[in-house]
Amino acid sequence: MPVTVSEQSPTHFSTLPAALSHWAAVRPDDTAYVFASPQGDTEVSYRELERSALSVAAFLRTTARPGDRVLLLLPPGLDYLTAFLGCLYAGTVAVPLYPPRPGAKLDRIEAVVRDCRPTHALTVDLLLDHLRSAADGLRLHSVEEIRAAGHSASLPLPRAADLAFLQYTSGSTGTPKGVMVGHGNLAENDRAIAAGFGVRSDDVILSWLPLYHDMGLIGTALLPLYLGVRAVLLDTFAFIHDPLSWPEAISRYGATCSGGPNFAYQLLADRYDAERLAGLDLSSWRIAFNGAEPIIPATLEAFAGLYGRHGFDRGALYPCYGLAEATLFVSGAEPMAGYEALSLDRRAVESGRLDEASEGDRLDVVSCGRAAVDTEIVIRSTDGRALPDGEIGEICVRGPGVAGGYWERPEASEETFRARVEGRDGTFLRTGDLGALRDGQLYPVGRNKDLIIVAGRNFYPYDVENLASAASDDLRRGCAAAFQPELAEPRVVLVAEAARDAVARLRSDAGAVAALGAAVRRRVGAECGLNLADVVLVYPGSIPKTSSGKIRRAETRKRFLDGGLRLLGTSSTGNPMAQGQAGSSALPAQGRAVAPAVPTGGETGTTALPARDQALAPALPAPGAVGSPAASAPGSGPEPLRAMLARLVAAHAGAEPGAEDFALPLAALGLDSLKLVALRGGIERQSGRRLDTGLFYGDRSLDDIAEALGTAAEPEGGEPAAGLTGRADSAALSGPAAGAGLGAHPATEGQVQFQFRHELLPEDTAHNLPVALRIGRRLDPARIRAALAAVIARHAALRTTLGEPGSATQIVHEPGALPLDFTHWEADGTFPDSASHDGARPGGTPLESPALGDALPDRARLDGIAHRRFDLTRGPLVRAAAITSPDATTLLLTAHHTVVDYWSLRIVLADLLADLLGIDLPTPAEPPTAAEWLRHRAPVAEAQLAEAVEKWRPLRDHLLFPVASAAPRRRTPAALLDFAADAAGVYEDARAHGHTPFVLLAAAWLRALHEVTGEERVVIGTPYHHRDDWRFAGTVGCLVDMVPLLGDFSADPQDLRARTAREVRAAQRSAAVPFARLVREIEPPRHGQNPLFQATLTFQQSADGLLGDGFAIPWSGARQNLDGVEVQAVDVPPRDTAFAVSLYGARDGDRLVFRLEHQEHLVPAATAARLRDAFQEALAELTAPLTRTGTTGG
């Protein structure tokens, strides 16, 4: 029978190092931690952990003195824990901080450096150079350096009275305060948590929480070490990206204790997926702690109701209360007793009484249980009296967990940590939170009037206000108030006074108000990661102040809610999504209930990244879709239906099929995969029915489609006929919905991986997507600027940025909110030097590329703009440049792949050209946005996922180009080989065999890789577009993913074409499984390259539009006449490339044009040339001989 840890522990440990040394001595080989990741679990024993921590301590002892402050700037994981414990063993003072992303501003770190004057910092190699600007006397050490040094030592254990670490509150920036947590505080608080949770010897504690936050570090990472129980630590980034991975991990590991802030439980309720979670077992979970932010009863009920279906006992819900100044834990519920809540009269609460409501305005408040062991809670009045039960005052605490004060802030420490309560001996910690006691239980009902808490993070209003006021000269400095209108909502409002000389303009121009609000929102979001729901502009003198000039935030909040502010205007995000809140309460008179994006955790591990040009070629159409708008019903007889099909085929294939052609495979009619997508969309529009993807591939024919559509009626019960997936519903998606509006939205899995790679390779530009045109007319730069602004306003993706790394959000900004990044110069060399890349030019020259003028600087400047790195969180993520001469204009458009694909860029270019050249194009209905597309994506079927995992898990070690070591890289430079071939043979072969040209090219590319590498089983990746639903054909955004294709050369080599065709069809069936999800499931090893495949194939096929086929491939030099103006494609060769080797191709008239990109450290030039030759030879064997019309760089 399991016993509590207090019964099984032989001693009461006074410090964490004492606990670790004890367990390393008595249970050296037992597992202390399991670090779980998609790449596989890592287990660490007590002996290994102690050895690693002592190695760090020994290193520090050679360079630091006891008491020195040591910054920890590390991603969460084993290195973080060993570094923290090493500091404790060495007697130095650890200072945990959120590690900066490469290239990010270091204001917060610099503020902490100024405050505590650390002498050393521990980080990773990747961040060393970036951190030097904040060093200011700091000695920087990487954990890689420390491991290499291999120090060891036997050191005395610290004393309980010694200072262990400084916990800097997460929201402070300008004037940070470091809470001084002693070794004794740490040990005593872990003891209190163990008693409060009722931790047993057989418990398994599981956590996704970041280690640089007190709840994650003390409550879930250090607690099991103190107690000697098993711990499983998940990747914080993986949870934020995929919240359902948390309960899945609890089920997998049989965890008994796990939790997080309220928003995490709301996320689980919002993302609940019964099909995915079938088989989930949460019966082991007996402590589901919830703290760090206001606890909402509706969240608890929603979570318990949904997950109770999977064995979760609602008695496990464990509300608790704590704060960094008390180390962490102050009070908690009874284990397995569930939670208690009161429905209170809101007016009584505002008057200071805990009266239950009978009717009227209610406030639901959750009990946070009783005081922790040896801890006393007192409710203190403003005049210092202890209040009786049921009366609301400030929550004050004393006990062994209360920290020693703020680092070198004696006055603040005296005020906060040594408060007196009338009639009580000793001193108390003032928490700044409001609450009441009732029958010994603590009911927090509010916070102090200043602190802003969102998703467990603290933000100080004066920091937010100072940042906002500095965002524009149109605002008065020191005249802003930031607050949260409602306790139960994470919504944050900023009220700011306009400058006197800006009042008239703001009063008459709503656009100016919106732009100013957007500038404020952008500044605050970028600097401190807080999303302002409303920016309220008021007249000068409107914000109430004290006699000494301090902002009266509570009064400003009251006036905001009552409609008592003198308004100039309000700028709101209009976004109901975030923090998992399921909507909003009644709107106050001067605002809307919206919520900011989920805050970030850390980011660790890697998964597959989509290709730089993955949307150059929608090589595979997507299966399944979200439904189609209703149109007229199918024709009542076979003739009208067949006539409709013949007409649509003629529109896409160029010739009307005869009666005998209805029995032929669709590919034999000259329809490649993209034309098949367009055909499907046309049929669905005309028929009002959704069609199964399988009707359009393999040997399926027009007869098959006609049979599916010609079924007389839907069977009873509404079940669709064979081949149909149901009737479309025009109301389901007729254009952008509210969820596709401004503000924060969930990011796609691809966007999350783009952002991770962007952080990992701080100089890489592999996902910059540049396209350029030479237009045979001089265009007015002002007109270009205006057209560009109009196109950006038209397409939400072009005014989208990403949230902070780890937040898994994308943010859609108002038109005009982001600066317009447009550069113009005359083609005479007078343009000042721009930022340009510092590497060699890409190893290849464009095929028939037009000249950009005689001056080399123009070319270099164009490349510099095309390949300048984007700031994914600040934006903008699209930029343009124009070089004008008397008779021509070279126009460059560059965007980051995270918000567009090449399909999107062709839409944007067509829009721009139509505006610039005055071409009348049909005005289509406004297409859904990329955010809307993500909302309507069909969920992944578990059967599909299981099938994909079964197929690909045996190949997870697949590596085509192994290297001896994977040294850290800052970028992945591209080298190029361009060549061309005759198209006729490929297309004739495709028609003859009833498949698309892509099948033939894939077969040849797989064979080339097989011959050059010697691998019998070759995996390549190819782009999968999500535009088979015709309504998204006009959507601008990144709607692509990668799918793997397998070439098995252990089988009959004569069957290569047929096997590849079967493999393509199999990929179509499973393409709904996001590649990142597949990678997490198969858990490939880390080897520094893309998992599963390192070679890709992208084939851009023809599509209807303003520009012809050749413009799909910028290096083709394609020309076209548009309303009497010649337009020509201009090559902008890539600077970097994302994969070891990638083959890009497209049809340009009667030829196929190819570009082979490769990373020379993995695929040297000679190997690339062999791959090109092998590919051409394979095509020659499969079809008529190819004619090489040109090669370069070989």
Number of C-alpha atoms within 10 A of each C-alpha: 5 11 14 17 21 17 11 13 14 9 10 14 19 21 25 26 25 19 19 24 18 20 23 21 13 11 15 18 14 18 19 25 25 20 19 17 18 22 19 15 15 13 16 17 19 24 22 18 23 24 20 24 26 26 25 30 29 23 22 26 20 10 10 19 14 16 17 19 24 29 30 23 23 26 24 26 20 19 19 20 20 22 29 27 25 27 31 27 30 27 27 26 26 28 26 25 22 19 21 20 19 19 14 14 16 17 14 22 21 18 18 22 22 14 16 19 17 22 19 22 23 28 24 19 15 18 20 17 11 18 24 13 11 17 18 14 12 17 15 20 16 18 18 13 14 19 13 9 12 12 18 15 13 11 13 11 16 21 16 18 14 19 24 30 26 25 24 24 21 22 23 21 22 17 14 22 25 23 24 26 28 24 22 24 27 29 27 24 26 26 24 24 23 22 18 23 21 19 27 20 19 16 24 22 27 28 27 28 28 25 29 25 21 24 26 20 20 23 25 27 24 22 24 23 21 27 25 25 21 20 26 26 26 25 26 27 25 24 23 25 23 16 22 19 18 23 21 17 20 24 20 12 16 18 25 22 22 23 26 22 22 25 27 21 24 24 22 22 24 18 13 16 14 13 12 16 17 11 11 19 20 23 17 19 28 26 27 23 21 25 23 25 23 26 25 21 19 13 22 21 14 16 21 21 15 16 21 15 15 19 15 22 22 22 17 24 27 28 28 28 26 20 16 24 26 27 28 25 28 29 25 28 27 21 20 18 14 17 22 17 13 17 18 22 21 19 16 17 21 12 12 18 19 26 17 16 17 10 9 10 11 17 19 18 23 22 25 26 25 24 24 24 18 11 18 16 22 26 27 26 18 9 8 15 16 20 17 14 17 18 21 26 27 24 25 25 24 21 20 18 28 29 27 19 24 23 19 14 13 12 11 14 19 14 14 19 25 17 18 19 20 12 9 11 8 10 16 24 25 22 19 17 17 21 27 28 24 16 9 12 19 27 25 22 24 20 19 13 17 18 18 22 23 27 23 20 17 16 23 21 21 20 18 28 23 17 21 31 22 16 20 17 13 18 25 19 19 17 24 29 27 28 25 23 19 14 17 20 21 29 28 23 25 25 26 27 26 26 19 13 11 15 18 11 12 20 16 12 11 15 15 17 21 21 18 24 29 25 19 27 26 23 22 23 21 18 19 19 21 25 29 29 27 25 26 26 27 23 19 17 13 20 22 19 15 8 7 6 10 11 19 16 21 18 15 23 24 13 18 21 17 12 14 14 22 17 17 19 21 20 24 23 26 18 24 25 20 26 23 24 24 15 13 15 12 7 11 13 13 17 19 22 24 28 29 28 31 29 23 21 27 25 24 18 13 22 27 24 23 30 26 24 23 29 28 26 28 26 26 25 26 22 20 21 21 18 24 26 21 19 16 11 13 22 17 12 11 15 11 12 21 21 14 19 23 19 15 21 26 15 15 22 18 12 14 17 19 9 11 8 16 20 14 17 24 27 27 21 24 23 27 24 24 24 21 23 23 23 23 24 22 19 22 25 20 20 23 22 25 28 30 18 21 15 18 23 21 17 17 18 21 23 19 17 22 19 17 18 26 17 18 13 12 14 10 7 6 10 12 19 18 14 19 19 18 19 22 20 17 14 10 14 19 15 17 16 13 11 17 21 21 21 27 30 27 22 21 23 20 23 22 26 21 23 21 21 20 24 21 20 17 18 19 24 25 27 27 26 24 26 26 24 25 23 25 18 17 14 21 13 18 10 12 21 19 16 18 24 19 16 19 20 17 16 21 25 26 28 25 29 24 26 29 24 22 22 23 29 26 26 25 23 25 22 22 19 22 21 13 18 15 18 17 17 17 14 21 14 15 10 15 9 12 15 14 16 20 9 10 10 17 18 20 20 19 22 21 14 17 17 11 17 15 11 12 10 19 21 15 17 22 23 22 18 22 28 26 19 21 18 16 22 21 18 20 21 26 24 23 23 23 25 26 22 17 11 10 17 23 26 22 24 21 21 24 27 28 29 24 27 25 26 27 24 22 19 18 22 21 17 19 20 19 16 19 16 15 10 15 8 12 6 6 7 10 14 19 22 23 24 28 21 22 16 15 14 13 13 11 17 13 14 12 15 20 14 11 21 21 13 13 21 17 11 19 18 17 21 19 25 14 13 13 5 8 11 8 11 13 14 20 21 23 26 27 28 24 24 21 23 21 20 20 16 18 26 21 16 18 23 20 13 15 22 26 26 24 26 22 25 23 29 22 24 26 28 27 23 25 21 17 15 14 13 18 15 17 26 24 23 24 28 26 27 26 25 24 25 23 23 23 20 18 18 25 26 25 25 25 25 27 25 25 22 23 22 23 19 18 9 12 9 11 9 10 21 19 15 19 23 21 14 18 22 19 13 23 20 18 21 27 23 22 19 21 21 17 20 21 18 19 23 19 22 15 16 13 14 22 20 24 25 25 22 27 29 24 28 28 25 23 21 17 11 11 17 22 15 19 25 26 27 27 21 25 29 21 23 18 17 12 15 9 9 12 14 23 24 27 28 22 23 23 25 28 25 25 28 24 23 26 25 22 20 26 25 23 22 14 10 20 21 25 24 25 22 30 28 21 19 13 17 19 13 19 11 16 22 19 16 24 24 13 21 23 23 17 22 24 16 11 19 17 15 16 21 13 12 12 12 18 15 15 16
